[in-house]
């Protein structure tokens, strides 16, 4: 005895045994209302449900001072994902790093040493970059002029850009 399958929505007999619905129309109609997996999207919770959710959130205890200290210690120094070997962003520049020194480097290079962009093209002053990232070394050999875009790039992969700029011949 053969089992005859029927459409889940309208009940008509199916020709192919693998199908569940007789047509796309029946398939679409079967997912109306609460049967649709996306039925709750765009719906708002009732006041009673929102109140229950709020109350359950209030029951959670805040972390103790001891726990907060442990969490803080776990993110300090080398354990922090922003750690760059102790080189701080806000280390002081040397006393001889002045506006006149920057102007001399800009006049020497005349354009960005990575992309050859000029101040007129970028409509901004060229930035003066320390090749070895040491803000205390302000010799002409350690400084290079870069456009704003390239100067932002050099902060991402320091080792790569340090090598690229040291190997590049800069006219002195």
Phi and psi in radians as a Rosetta constraint file:
Dihedral C 1 N 2 CA 2 C 2 CIRCULARHARMONIC -1.510 0.35
Dihedral N 2 CA 2 C 2 N 3 CIRCULARHARMONIC 2.409 0.35
Dihedral C 2 N 3 CA 3 C 3 CIRCULARHARMONIC -1.493 0.35
Dihedral N 3 CA 3 C 3 N 4 CIRCULARHARMONIC 2.288 0.35
Dihedral C 3 N 4 CA 4 C 4 CIRCULARHARMONIC -1.786 0.35
Dihedral N 4 CA 4 C 4 N 5 CIRCULARHARMONIC 2.180 0.35
Dihedral C 4 N 5 CA 5 C 5 CIRCULARHARMONIC -1.514 0.35
Dihedral N 5 CA 5 C 5 N 6 CIRCULARHARMONIC 2.566 0.35
Dihedral C 5 N 6 CA 6 C 6 CIRCULARHARMONIC -2.093 0.35
Dihedral N 6 CA 6 C 6 N 7 CIRCULARHARMONIC 2.689 0.35
Dihedral C 6 N 7 CA 7 C 7 CIRCULARHARMONIC -1.067 0.35
Dihedral N 7 CA 7 C 7 N 8 CIRCULARHARMONIC 2.327 0.35
Dihedral C 7 N 8 CA 8 C 8 CIRCULARHARMONIC -1.103 0.35
Dihedral N 8 CA 8 C 8 N 9 CIRCULARHARMONIC -0.472 0.35
Dihedral C 8 N 9 CA 9 C 9 CIRCULARHARMONIC -1.669 0.35
Dihedral N 9 CA 9 C 9 N 10 CIRCULARHARMONIC -0.947 0.35
Dihedral C 9 N 10 CA 10 C 10 CIRCULARHARMONIC -1.782 0.35
Dihedral N 10 CA 10 C 10 N 11 CIRCULARHARMONIC -0.276 0.35
Dihedral C 10 N 11 CA 11 C 11 CIRCULARHARMONIC 1.529 0.35
Dihedral N 11 CA 11 C 11 N 12 CIRCULARHARMONIC 0.054 0.35
Dihedral C 11 N 12 CA 12 C 12 CIRCULARHARMONIC -1.232 0.35
Dihedral N 12 CA 12 C 12 N 13 CIRCULARHARMONIC 2.679 0.35
Dihedral C 12 N 13 CA 13 C 13 CIRCULARHARMONIC -1.252 0.35
Dihedral N 13 CA 13 C 13 N 14 CIRCULARHARMONIC 2.389 0.35
Dihedral C 13 N 14 CA 14 C 14 CIRCULARHARMONIC -1.602 0.35
Dihedral N 14 CA 14 C 14 N 15 CIRCULARHARMONIC 2.481 0.35
Dihedral C 14 N 15 CA 15 C 15 CIRCULARHARMONIC -1.409 0.35
Dihedral N 15 CA 15 C 15 N 16 CIRCULARHARMONIC -0.866 0.35
Dihedral C 15 N 16 CA 16 C 16 CIRCULARHARMONIC -1.575 0.35
Dihedral N 16 CA 16 C 16 N 17 CIRCULARHARMONIC 2.392 0.35
Dihedral C 16 N 17 CA 17 C 17 CIRCULARHARMONIC -1.320 0.35
Dihedral N 17 CA 17 C 17 N 18 CIRCULARHARMONIC -0.345 0.35
Dihedral C 17 N 18 CA 18 C 18 CIRCULARHARMONIC -1.364 0.35
Dihedral N 18 CA 18 C 18 N 19 CIRCULARHARMONIC -0.358 0.35
Dihedral C 18 N 19 CA 19 C 19 CIRCULARHARMONIC -1.327 0.35
Dihedral N 19 CA 19 C 19 N 20 CIRCULARHARMONIC 2.744 0.35
Dihedral C 19 N 20 CA 20 C 20 CIRCULARHARMONIC -1.949 0.35
Dihedral N 20 CA 20 C 20 N 21 CIRCULARHARMONIC -0.564 0.35
Dihedral C 20 N 21 CA 21 C 21 CIRCULARHARMONIC -2.089 0.35
Dihedral N 21 CA 21 C 21 N 22 CIRCULARHARMONIC 2.661 0.35
Dihedral C 21 N 22 CA 22 C 22 CIRCULARHARMONIC -1.405 0.35
Dihedral N 22 CA 22 C 22 N 23 CIRCULARHARMONIC -0.421 0.35
Dihedral C 22 N 23 CA 23 C 23 CIRCULARHARMONIC -2.682 0.35
Dihedral N 23 CA 23 C 23 N 24 CIRCULARHARMONIC 2.973 0.35
Dihedral C 23 N 24 CA 24 C 24 CIRCULARHARMONIC -1.158 0.35
Dihedral N 24 CA 24 C 24 N 25 CIRCULARHARMONIC -0.539 0.35
Dihedral C 24 N 25 CA 25 C 25 CIRCULARHARMONIC -1.106 0.35
Dihedral N 25 CA 25 C 25 N 26 CIRCULARHARMONIC -0.791 0.35
Dihedral C 25 N 26 CA 26 C 26 CIRCULARHARMONIC -1.140 0.35
Dihedral N 26 CA 26 C 26 N 27 CIRCULARHARMONIC -0.681 0.35
Dihedral C 26 N 27 CA 27 C 27 CIRCULARHARMONIC -1.056 0.35
Dihedral N 27 CA 27 C 27 N 28 CIRCULARHARMONIC -0.819 0.35
Dihedral C 27 N 28 CA 28 C 28 CIRCULARHARMONIC -1.109 0.35
Dihedral N 28 CA 28 C 28 N 29 CIRCULARHARMONIC -0.718 0.35
Dihedral C 28 N 29 CA 29 C 29 CIRCULARHARMONIC -1.167 0.35
Dihedral N 29 CA 29 C 29 N 30 CIRCULARHARMONIC -0.546 0.35
Dihedral C 29 N 30 CA 30 C 30 CIRCULARHARMONIC -1.225 0.35
Dihedral N 30 CA 30 C 30 N 31 CIRCULARHARMONIC -0.364 0.35
Dihedral C 30 N 31 CA 31 C 31 CIRCULARHARMONIC -1.760 0.35
Dihedral N 31 CA 31 C 31 N 32 CIRCULARHARMONIC 0.469 0.35
Dihedral C 31 N 32 CA 32 C 32 CIRCULARHARMONIC -1.447 0.35
Dihedral N 32 CA 32 C 32 N 33 CIRCULARHARMONIC 2.634 0.35
Dihedral C 32 N 33 CA 33 C 33 CIRCULARHARMONIC 1.148 0.35
Dihedral N 33 CA 33 C 33 N 34 CIRCULARHARMONIC -2.381 0.35
Dihedral C 33 N 34 CA 34 C 34 CIRCULARHARMONIC -1.210 0.35
Dihedral N 34 CA 34 C 34 N 35 CIRCULARHARMONIC -0.312 0.35
Dihedral C 34 N 35 CA 35 C 35 CIRCULARHARMONIC -1.311 0.35
Dihedral N 35 CA 35 C 35 N 36 CIRCULARHARMONIC -0.342 0.35
Dihedral C 35 N 36 CA 36 C 36 CIRCULARHARMONIC -1.280 0.35
Dihedral N 36 CA 36 C 36 N 37 CIRCULARHARMONIC 2.245 0.35
Dihedral C 36 N 37 CA 37 C 37 CIRCULARHARMONIC -1.082 0.35
Dihedral N 37 CA 37 C 37 N 38 CIRCULARHARMONIC -0.379 0.35
Dihedral C 37 N 38 CA 38 C 38 CIRCULARHARMONIC -1.756 0.35
Dihedral N 38 CA 38 C 38 N 39 CIRCULARHARMONIC 0.387 0.35
Dihedral C 38 N 39 CA 39 C 39 CIRCULARHARMONIC -1.065 0.35
Dihedral N 39 CA 39 C 39 N 40 CIRCULARHARMONIC -0.685 0.35
Dihedral C 39 N 40 CA 40 C 40 CIRCULARHARMONIC -1.324 0.35
Dihedral N 40 CA 40 C 40 N 41 CIRCULARHARMONIC -0.289 0.35
Dihedral C 40 N 41 CA 41 C 41 CIRCULARHARMONIC -1.085 0.35
Dihedral N 41 CA 41 C 41 N 42 CIRCULARHARMONIC 2.278 0.35
Dihedral C 41 N 42 CA 42 C 42 CIRCULARHARMONIC 1.483 0.35
Dihedral N 42 CA 42 C 42 N 43 CIRCULARHARMONIC -0.128 0.35
Dihedral C 42 N 43 CA 43 C 43 CIRCULARHARMONIC -1.532 0.35
Dihedral N 43 CA 43 C 43 N 44 CIRCULARHARMONIC 2.604 0.35
Dihedral C 43 N 44 CA 44 C 44 CIRCULARHARMONIC -1.764 0.35
Dihedral N 44 CA 44 C 44 N 45 CIRCULARHARMONIC 2.560 0.35
Dihedral C 44 N 45 CA 45 C 45 CIRCULARHARMONIC -1.283 0.35
Dihedral N 45 CA 45 C 45 N 46 CIRCULARHARMONIC 2.625 0.35
Dihedral C 45 N 46 CA 46 C 46 CIRCULARHARMONIC -1.256 0.35
Dihedral N 46 CA 46 C 46 N 47 CIRCULARHARMONIC 2.865 0.35
Dihedral C 46 N 47 CA 47 C 47 CIRCULARHARMONIC -1.044 0.35
Dihedral N 47 CA 47 C 47 N 48 CIRCULARHARMONIC -0.724 0.35
Dihedral C 47 N 48 CA 48 C 48 CIRCULARHARMONIC -1.093 0.35
Dihedral N 48 CA 48 C 48 N 49 CIRCULARHARMONIC -0.768 0.35
Dihedral C 48 N 49 CA 49 C 49 CIRCULARHARMONIC -1.148 0.35
Dihedral N 49 CA 49 C 49 N 50 CIRCULARHARMONIC -0.763 0.35
Dihedral C 49 N 50 CA 50 C 50 CIRCULARHARMONIC -1.064 0.35
Dihedral N 50 CA 50 C 50 N 51 CIRCULARHARMONIC -0.692 0.35
Dihedral C 50 N 51 CA 51 C 51 CIRCULARHARMONIC -1.131 0.35
Dihedral N 51 CA 51 C 51 N 52 CIRCULARHARMONIC -0.724 0.35
Dihedral C 51 N 52 CA 52 C 52 CIRCULARHARMONIC -1.094 0.35
Dihedral N 52 CA 52 C 52 N 53 CIRCULARHARMONIC -0.741 0.35
Dihedral C 52 N 53 CA 53 C 53 CIRCULARHARMONIC -1.105 0.35
Dihedral N 53 CA 53 C 53 N 54 CIRCULARHARMONIC -0.694 0.35
Dihedral C 53 N 54 CA 54 C 54 CIRCULARHARMONIC -1.145 0.35
Dihedral N 54 CA 54 C 54 N 55 CIRCULARHARMONIC -0.784 0.35
Dihedral C 54 N 55 CA 55 C 55 CIRCULARHARMONIC -1.107 0.35
Dihedral N 55 CA 55 C 55 N 56 CIRCULARHARMONIC -0.690 0.35
Dihedral C 55 N 56 CA 56 C 56 CIRCULARHARMONIC -1.156 0.35
Dihedral N 56 CA 56 C 56 N 57 CIRCULARHARMONIC -0.559 0.35
Dihedral C 56 N 57 CA 57 C 57 CIRCULARHARMONIC -1.236 0.35
Dihedral N 57 CA 57 C 57 N 58 CIRCULARHARMONIC -0.540 0.35
Dihedral C 57 N 58 CA 58 C 58 CIRCULARHARMONIC -1.286 0.35
Dihedral N 58 CA 58 C 58 N 59 CIRCULARHARMONIC -0.384 0.35
Dihedral C 58 N 59 CA 59 C 59 CIRCULARHARMONIC -1.265 0.35
Dihedral N 59 CA 59 C 59 N 60 CIRCULARHARMONIC -0.363 0.35
Dihedral C 59 N 60 CA 60 C 60 CIRCULARHARMONIC -1.224 0.35
Dihedral N 60 CA 60 C 60 N 61 CIRCULARHARMONIC 2.302 0.35
Dihedral C 60 N 61 CA 61 C 61 CIRCULARHARMONIC -1.416 0.35
Dihedral N 61 CA 61 C 61 N 62 CIRCULARHARMONIC 2.467 0.35
Dihedral C 61 N 62 CA 62 C 62 CIRCULARHARMONIC -1.228 0.35
Dihedral N 62 CA 62 C 62 N 63 CIRCULARHARMONIC 2.682 0.35
Dihedral C 62 N 63 CA 63 C 63 CIRCULARHARMONIC -1.136 0.35
Dihedral N 63 CA 63 C 63 N 64 CIRCULARHARMONIC 2.565 0.35
Dihedral C 63 N 64 CA 64 C 64 CIRCULARHARMONIC -1.273 0.35
Dihedral N 64 CA 64 C 64 N 65 CIRCULARHARMONIC 2.891 0.35
Dihedral C 64 N 65 CA 65 C 65 CIRCULARHARMONIC -1.072 0.35
Dihedral N 65 CA 65 C 65 N 66 CIRCULARHARMONIC -0.677 0.35
Dihedral C 65 N 66 CA 66 C 66 CIRCULARHARMONIC -1.084 0.35
Dihedral N 66 CA 66 C 66 N 67 CIRCULARHARMONIC -0.760 0.35
Dihedral C 66 N 67 CA 67 C 67 CIRCULARHARMONIC -1.127 0.35
Dihedral N 67 CA 67 C 67 N 68 CIRCULARHARMONIC -0.723 0.35
Dihedral C 67 N 68 CA 68 C 68 CIRCULARHARMONIC -1.102 0.35
Dihedral N 68 CA 68 C 68 N 69 CIRCULARHARMONIC -0.664 0.35
Dihedral C 68 N 69 CA 69 C 69 CIRCULARHARMONIC -1.144 0.35
Dihedral N 69 CA 69 C 69 N 70 CIRCULARHARMONIC -0.727 0.35
Dihedral C 69 N 70 CA 70 C 70 CIRCULARHARMONIC -1.089 0.35
Dihedral N 70 CA 70 C 70 N 71 CIRCULARHARMONIC -0.754 0.35
Dihedral C 70 N 71 CA 71 C 71 CIRCULARHARMONIC -1.099 0.35
Dihedral N 71 CA 71 C 71 N 72 CIRCULARHARMONIC -0.702 0.35
Dihedral C 71 N 72 CA 72 C 72 CIRCULARHARMONIC -1.137 0.35
Dihedral N 72 CA 72 C 72 N 73 CIRCULARHARMONIC -0.761 0.35
Dihedral C 72 N 73 CA 73 C 73 CIRCULARHARMONIC -1.118 0.35
Dihedral N 73 CA 73 C 73 N 74 CIRCULARHARMONIC -0.538 0.35
Dihedral C 73 N 74 CA 74 C 74 CIRCULARHARMONIC -1.252 0.35
Dihedral N 74 CA 74 C 74 N 75 CIRCULARHARMONIC -0.152 0.35
Dihedral C 74 N 75 CA 75 C 75 CIRCULARHARMONIC -2.085 0.35
Dihedral N 75 CA 75 C 75 N 76 CIRCULARHARMONIC 0.251 0.35
Dihedral C 75 N 76 CA 76 C 76 CIRCULARHARMONIC -1.700 0.35
Dihedral N 76 CA 76 C 76 N 77 CIRCULARHARMONIC 2.581 0.35
Dihedral C 76 N 77 CA 77 C 77 CIRCULARHARMONIC 1.058 0.35
Dihedral N 77 CA 77 C 77 N 78 CIRCULARHARMONIC -2.249 0.35
Dihedral C 77 N 78 CA 78 C 78 CIRCULARHARMONIC -1.150 0.35
Dihedral N 78 CA 78 C 78 N 79 CIRCULARHARMONIC -0.324 0.35
Dihedral C 78 N 79 CA 79 C 79 CIRCULARHARMONIC -1.389 0.35
Dihedral N 79 CA 79 C 79 N 80 CIRCULARHARMONIC -0.242 0.35
Dihedral C 79 N 80 CA 80 C 80 CIRCULARHARMONIC -1.415 0.35
Dihedral N 80 CA 80 C 80 N 81 CIRCULARHARMONIC 2.445 0.35
Dihedral C 80 N 81 CA 81 C 81 CIRCULARHARMONIC -1.255 0.35
Dihedral N 81 CA 81 C 81 N 82 CIRCULARHARMONIC -0.214 0.35
Dihedral C 81 N 82 CA 82 C 82 CIRCULARHARMONIC -1.619 0.35
Dihedral N 82 CA 82 C 82 N 83 CIRCULARHARMONIC 0.028 0.35
Dihedral C 82 N 83 CA 83 C 83 CIRCULARHARMONIC -1.061 0.35
Dihedral N 83 CA 83 C 83 N 84 CIRCULARHARMONIC 2.286 0.35
Dihedral C 83 N 84 CA 84 C 84 CIRCULARHARMONIC -2.190 0.35
Dihedral N 84 CA 84 C 84 N 85 CIRCULARHARMONIC 0.689 0.35
Dihedral C 84 N 85 CA 85 C 85 CIRCULARHARMONIC 1.326 0.35
Dihedral N 85 CA 85 C 85 N 86 CIRCULARHARMONIC 0.431 0.35
Dihedral C 85 N 86 CA 86 C 86 CIRCULARHARMONIC 1.519 0.35
Dihedral N 86 CA 86 C 86 N 87 CIRCULARHARMONIC 0.056 0.35
Dihedral C 86 N 87 CA 87 C 87 CIRCULARHARMONIC -1.500 0.35
Dihedral N 87 CA 87 C 87 N 88 CIRCULARHARMONIC 1.923 0.35
Dihedral C 87 N 88 CA 88 C 88 CIRCULARHARMONIC -1.441 0.35
Dihedral N 88 CA 88 C 88 N 89 CIRCULARHARMONIC 2.674 0.35
Dihedral C 88 N 89 CA 89 C 89 CIRCULARHARMONIC -1.236 0.35
Dihedral N 89 CA 89 C 89 N 90 CIRCULARHARMONIC -0.589 0.35
Dihedral C 89 N 90 CA 90 C 90 CIRCULARHARMONIC -1.775 0.35
Dihedral N 90 CA 90 C 90 N 91 CIRCULARHARMONIC 0.496 0.35
Dihedral C 90 N 91 CA 91 C 91 CIRCULARHARMONIC -1.182 0.35
Dihedral N 91 CA 91 C 91 N 92 CIRCULARHARMONIC 2.626 0.35
Dihedral C 91 N 92 CA 92 C 92 CIRCULARHARMONIC -1.298 0.35
Dihedral N 92 CA 92 C 92 N 93 CIRCULARHARMONIC 2.535 0.35
Dihedral C 92 N 93 CA 93 C 93 CIRCULARHARMONIC -1.404 0.35
Dihedral N 93 CA 93 C 93 N 94 CIRCULARHARMONIC 2.724 0.35
Dihedral C 93 N 94 CA 94 C 94 CIRCULARHARMONIC -1.148 0.35
Dihedral N 94 CA 94 C 94 N 95 CIRCULARHARMONIC 2.795 0.35
Dihedral C 94 N 95 CA 95 C 95 CIRCULARHARMONIC -1.178 0.35
Dihedral N 95 CA 95 C 95 N 96 CIRCULARHARMONIC -0.427 0.35
Dihedral C 95 N 96 CA 96 C 96 CIRCULARHARMONIC -1.528 0.35
Dihedral N 96 CA 96 C 96 N 97 CIRCULARHARMONIC 0.035 0.35
Dihedral C 96 N 97 CA 97 C 97 CIRCULARHARMONIC -1.484 0.35
Dihedral N 97 CA 97 C 97 N 98 CIRCULARHARMONIC 1.663 0.35
Dihedral C 97 N 98 CA 98 C 98 CIRCULARHARMONIC -2.182 0.35
Dihedral N 98 CA 98 C 98 N 99 CIRCULARHARMONIC 3.081 0.35
Dihedral C 98 N 99 CA 99 C 99 CIRCULARHARMONIC -1.109 0.35
Dihedral N 99 CA 99 C 99 N 100 CIRCULARHARMONIC -0.678 0.35
Dihedral C 99 N 100 CA 100 C 100 CIRCULARHARMONIC -1.146 0.35
Dihedral N 100 CA 100 C 100 N 101 CIRCULARHARMONIC -0.645 0.35
Dihedral C 100 N 101 CA 101 C 101 CIRCULARHARMONIC -1.136 0.35
Dihedral N 101 CA 101 C 101 N 102 CIRCULARHARMONIC -0.761 0.35
Dihedral C 101 N 102 CA 102 C 102 CIRCULARHARMONIC -1.072 0.35
Dihedral N 102 CA 102 C 102 N 103 CIRCULARHARMONIC -0.741 0.35
Dihedral C 102 N 103 CA 103 C 103 CIRCULARHARMONIC -1.101 0.35
Dihedral N 103 CA 103 C 103 N 104 CIRCULARHARMONIC -0.681 0.35
Dihedral C 103 N 104 CA 104 C 104 CIRCULARHARMONIC -1.104 0.35
Dihedral N 104 CA 104 C 104 N 105 CIRCULARHARMONIC -0.716 0.35
Dihedral C 104 N 105 CA 105 C 105 CIRCULARHARMONIC -1.169 0.35
Dihedral N 105 CA 105 C 105 N 106 CIRCULARHARMONIC -0.723 0.35
Dihedral C 105 N 106 CA 106 C 106 CIRCULARHARMONIC -1.107 0.35
Dihedral N 106 CA 106 C 106 N 107 CIRCULARHARMONIC -0.719 0.35
Dihedral C 106 N 107 CA 107 C 107 CIRCULARHARMONIC -1.200 0.35
Dihedral N 107 CA 107 C 107 N 108 CIRCULARHARMONIC -0.644 0.35
Dihedral C 107 N 108 CA 108 C 108 CIRCULARHARMONIC -1.126 0.35
Dihedral N 108 CA 108 C 108 N 109 CIRCULARHARMONIC -0.832 0.35
Dihedral C 108 N 109 CA 109 C 109 CIRCULARHARMONIC -1.460 0.35
Dihedral N 109 CA 109 C 109 N 110 CIRCULARHARMONIC -0.609 0.35
Dihedral C 109 N 110 CA 110 C 110 CIRCULARHARMONIC 1.133 0.35
Dihedral N 110 CA 110 C 110 N 111 CIRCULARHARMONIC -0.323 0.35
Dihedral C 110 N 111 CA 111 C 111 CIRCULARHARMONIC -2.715 0.35
Dihedral N 111 CA 111 C 111 N 112 CIRCULARHARMONIC 2.941 0.35
Dihedral C 111 N 112 CA 112 C 112 CIRCULARHARMONIC -1.091 0.35
Dihedral N 112 CA 112 C 112 N 113 CIRCULARHARMONIC 2.342 0.35
Dihedral C 112 N 113 CA 113 C 113 CIRCULARHARMONIC -1.420 0.35
Dihedral N 113 CA 113 C 113 N 114 CIRCULARHARMONIC -0.053 0.35
Dihedral C 113 N 114 CA 114 C 114 CIRCULARHARMONIC -1.816 0.35
Dihedral N 114 CA 114 C 114 N 115 CIRCULARHARMONIC -0.880 0.35
Dihedral C 114 N 115 CA 115 C 115 CIRCULARHARMONIC -1.967 0.35
Dihedral N 115 CA 115 C 115 N 116 CIRCULARHARMONIC 0.035 0.35
Dihedral C 115 N 116 CA 116 C 116 CIRCULARHARMONIC 1.072 0.35
Dihedral N 116 CA 116 C 116 N 117 CIRCULARHARMONIC 0.489 0.35
Dihedral C 116 N 117 CA 117 C 117 CIRCULARHARMONIC -1.435 0.35
Dihedral N 117 CA 117 C 117 N 118 CIRCULARHARMONIC 2.366 0.35
Dihedral C 117 N 118 CA 118 C 118 CIRCULARHARMONIC -1.646 0.35
Dihedral N 118 CA 118 C 118 N 119 CIRCULARHARMONIC 2.940 0.35
Dihedral C 118 N 119 CA 119 C 119 CIRCULARHARMONIC -1.116 0.35
Dihedral N 119 CA 119 C 119 N 120 CIRCULARHARMONIC -0.625 0.35
Dihedral C 119 N 120 CA 120 C 120 CIRCULARHARMONIC -1.157 0.35
Dihedral N 120 CA 120 C 120 N 121 CIRCULARHARMONIC -0.680 0.35
Dihedral C 120 N 121 CA 121 C 121 CIRCULARHARMONIC -1.225 0.35
Dihedral N 121 CA 121 C 121 N 122 CIRCULARHARMONIC -0.752 0.35
Dihedral C 121 N 122 CA 122 C 122 CIRCULARHARMONIC -1.465 0.35
Dihedral N 122 CA 122 C 122 N 123 CIRCULARHARMONIC -0.236 0.35
Dihedral C 122 N 123 CA 123 C 123 CIRCULARHARMONIC 1.055 0.35
Dihedral N 123 CA 123 C 123 N 124 CIRCULARHARMONIC 0.489 0.35
Dihedral C 123 N 124 CA 124 C 124 CIRCULARHARMONIC -2.511 0.35
Dihedral N 124 CA 124 C 124 N 125 CIRCULARHARMONIC 2.771 0.35
Dihedral C 124 N 125 CA 125 C 125 CIRCULARHARMONIC -1.202 0.35
Dihedral N 125 CA 125 C 125 N 126 CIRCULARHARMONIC 2.527 0.35
Dihedral C 125 N 126 CA 126 C 126 CIRCULARHARMONIC -1.229 0.35
Dihedral N 126 CA 126 C 126 N 127 CIRCULARHARMONIC 2.492 0.35
Dihedral C 126 N 127 CA 127 C 127 CIRCULARHARMONIC -1.502 0.35
Dihedral N 127 CA 127 C 127 N 128 CIRCULARHARMONIC 2.578 0.35
Dihedral C 127 N 128 CA 128 C 128 CIRCULARHARMONIC -1.763 0.35
Dihedral N 128 CA 128 C 128 N 129 CIRCULARHARMONIC 2.160 0.35
Dihedral C 128 N 129 CA 129 C 129 CIRCULARHARMONIC -2.001 0.35
Dihedral N 129 CA 129 C 129 N 130 CIRCULARHARMONIC 2.409 0.35
Dihedral C 129 N 130 CA 130 C 130 CIRCULARHARMONIC -1.459 0.35
Dihedral N 130 CA 130 C 130 N 131 CIRCULARHARMONIC 2.100 0.35
Dihedral C 130 N 131 CA 131 C 131 CIRCULARHARMONIC -1.091 0.35
Dihedral N 131 CA 131 C 131 N 132 CIRCULARHARMONIC -0.773 0.35
Dihedral C 131 N 132 CA 132 C 132 CIRCULARHARMONIC -1.632 0.35
Dihedral N 132 CA 132 C 132 N 133 CIRCULARHARMONIC 0.156 0.35
Dihedral C 132 N 133 CA 133 C 133 CIRCULARHARMONIC 1.125 0.35
Dihedral N 133 CA 133 C 133 N 134 CIRCULARHARMONIC 0.219 0.35
Dihedral C 133 N 134 CA 134 C 134 CIRCULARHARMONIC -1.670 0.35
Dihedral N 134 CA 134 C 134 N 135 CIRCULARHARMONIC 1.926 0.35
Dihedral C 134 N 135 CA 135 C 135 CIRCULARHARMONIC -1.277 0.35
Dihedral N 135 CA 135 C 135 N 136 CIRCULARHARMONIC -0.163 0.35
Dihedral C 135 N 136 CA 136 C 136 CIRCULARHARMONIC -1.495 0.35
Dihedral N 136 CA 136 C 136 N 137 CIRCULARHARMONIC -0.439 0.35
Dihedral C 136 N 137 CA 137 C 137 CIRCULARHARMONIC -1.542 0.35
Dihedral N 137 CA 137 C 137 N 138 CIRCULARHARMONIC 1.809 0.35
Dihedral C 137 N 138 CA 138 C 138 CIRCULARHARMONIC -1.984 0.35
Dihedral N 138 CA 138 C 138 N 139 CIRCULARHARMONIC 0.569 0.35
Dihedral C 138 N 139 CA 139 C 139 CIRCULARHARMONIC -1.318 0.35
Dihedral N 139 CA 139 C 139 N 140 CIRCULARHARMONIC 2.749 0.35
Dihedral C 139 N 140 CA 140 C 140 CIRCULARHARMONIC -1.079 0.35
Dihedral N 140 CA 140 C 140 N 141 CIRCULARHARMONIC -0.530 0.35
Dihedral C 140 N 141 CA 141 C 141 CIRCULARHARMONIC -1.249 0.35
Dihedral N 141 CA 141 C 141 N 142 CIRCULARHARMONIC -0.421 0.35
Dihedral C 141 N 142 CA 142 C 142 CIRCULARHARMONIC -1.643 0.35
Dihedral N 142 CA 142 C 142 N 143 CIRCULARHARMONIC -0.087 0.35
Dihedral C 142 N 143 CA 143 C 143 CIRCULARHARMONIC -1.960 0.35
Dihedral N 143 CA 143 C 143 N 144 CIRCULARHARMONIC 2.513 0.35
Dihedral C 143 N 144 CA 144 C 144 CIRCULARHARMONIC -2.555 0.35
Dihedral N 144 CA 144 C 144 N 145 CIRCULARHARMONIC 2.587 0.35
Dihedral C 144 N 145 CA 145 C 145 CIRCULARHARMONIC -1.592 0.35
Dihedral N 145 CA 145 C 145 N 146 CIRCULARHARMONIC 2.307 0.35
Dihedral C 145 N 146 CA 146 C 146 CIRCULARHARMONIC -2.337 0.35
Dihedral N 146 CA 146 C 146 N 147 CIRCULARHARMONIC 2.629 0.35
Dihedral C 146 N 147 CA 147 C 147 CIRCULARHARMONIC -1.283 0.35
Dihedral N 147 CA 147 C 147 N 148 CIRCULARHARMONIC 2.921 0.35
Dihedral C 147 N 148 CA 148 C 148 CIRCULARHARMONIC -1.032 0.35
Dihedral N 148 CA 148 C 148 N 149 CIRCULARHARMONIC -0.761 0.35
Dihedral C 148 N 149 CA 149 C 149 CIRCULARHARMONIC -1.113 0.35
Dihedral N 149 CA 149 C 149 N 150 CIRCULARHARMONIC -0.822 0.35
Dihedral C 149 N 150 CA 150 C 150 CIRCULARHARMONIC -1.203 0.35
Dihedral N 150 CA 150 C 150 N 151 CIRCULARHARMONIC -0.597 0.35
Dihedral C 150 N 151 CA 151 C 151 CIRCULARHARMONIC -1.135 0.35
Dihedral N 151 CA 151 C 151 N 152 CIRCULARHARMONIC -0.628 0.35
Dihedral C 151 N 152 CA 152 C 152 CIRCULARHARMONIC -1.148 0.35
Dihedral N 152 CA 152 C 152 N 153 CIRCULARHARMONIC -0.651 0.35
Dihedral C 152 N 153 CA 153 C 153 CIRCULARHARMONIC -1.138 0.35
Dihedral N 153 CA 153 C 153 N 154 CIRCULARHARMONIC -0.622 0.35
Dihedral C 153 N 154 CA 154 C 154 CIRCULARHARMONIC -1.176 0.35
Dihedral N 154 CA 154 C 154 N 155 CIRCULARHARMONIC -0.304 0.35
Dihedral C 154 N 155 CA 155 C 155 CIRCULARHARMONIC -1.392 0.35
Dihedral N 155 CA 155 C 155 N 156 CIRCULARHARMONIC -0.230 0.35
Dihedral C 155 N 156 CA 156 C 156 CIRCULARHARMONIC -1.458 0.35
Dihedral N 156 CA 156 C 156 N 157 CIRCULARHARMONIC -0.912 0.35
Dihedral C 156 N 157 CA 157 C 157 CIRCULARHARMONIC -2.123 0.35
Dihedral N 157 CA 157 C 157 N 158 CIRCULARHARMONIC 1.496 0.35
Dihedral C 157 N 158 CA 158 C 158 CIRCULARHARMONIC -1.071 0.35
Dihedral N 158 CA 158 C 158 N 159 CIRCULARHARMONIC -0.770 0.35
Dihedral C 158 N 159 CA 159 C 159 CIRCULARHARMONIC -1.092 0.35
Dihedral N 159 CA 159 C 159 N 160 CIRCULARHARMONIC -0.801 0.35
Dihedral C 159 N 160 CA 160 C 160 CIRCULARHARMONIC -1.054 0.35
Dihedral N 160 CA 160 C 160 N 161 CIRCULARHARMONIC -0.902 0.35
Dihedral C 160 N 161 CA 161 C 161 CIRCULARHARMONIC -1.225 0.35
Dihedral N 161 CA 161 C 161 N 162 CIRCULARHARMONIC -0.566 0.35
Dihedral C 161 N 162 CA 162 C 162 CIRCULARHARMONIC -1.056 0.35
Dihedral N 162 CA 162 C 162 N 163 CIRCULARHARMONIC -0.796 0.35
Dihedral C 162 N 163 CA 163 C 163 CIRCULARHARMONIC -1.147 0.35
Dihedral N 163 CA 163 C 163 N 164 CIRCULARHARMONIC -0.741 0.35
Dihedral C 163 N 164 CA 164 C 164 CIRCULARHARMONIC -1.071 0.35
Dihedral N 164 CA 164 C 164 N 165 CIRCULARHARMONIC -0.776 0.35
Dihedral C 164 N 165 CA 165 C 165 CIRCULARHARMONIC -1.331 0.35
Dihedral N 165 CA 165 C 165 N 166 CIRCULARHARMONIC -0.528 0.35
Dihedral C 165 N 166 CA 166 C 166 CIRCULARHARMONIC -1.230 0.35
Dihedral N 166 CA 166 C 166 N 167 CIRCULARHARMONIC -0.615 0.35
Dihedral C 166 N 167 CA 167 C 167 CIRCULARHARMONIC -1.385 0.35
Dihedral N 167 CA 167 C 167 N 168 CIRCULARHARMONIC -0.278 0.35
Dihedral C 167 N 168 CA 168 C 168 CIRCULARHARMONIC -1.399 0.35
Dihedral N 168 CA 168 C 168 N 169 CIRCULARHARMONIC 2.371 0.35
Dihedral C 168 N 169 CA 169 C 169 CIRCULARHARMONIC -1.456 0.35
Dihedral N 169 CA 169 C 169 N 170 CIRCULARHARMONIC 2.128 0.35
Dihedral C 169 N 170 CA 170 C 170 CIRCULARHARMONIC -1.937 0.35
Dihedral N 170 CA 170 C 170 N 171 CIRCULARHARMONIC 2.237 0.35
Dihedral C 170 N 171 CA 171 C 171 CIRCULARHARMONIC -1.199 0.35
Dihedral N 171 CA 171 C 171 N 172 CIRCULARHARMONIC 2.231 0.35
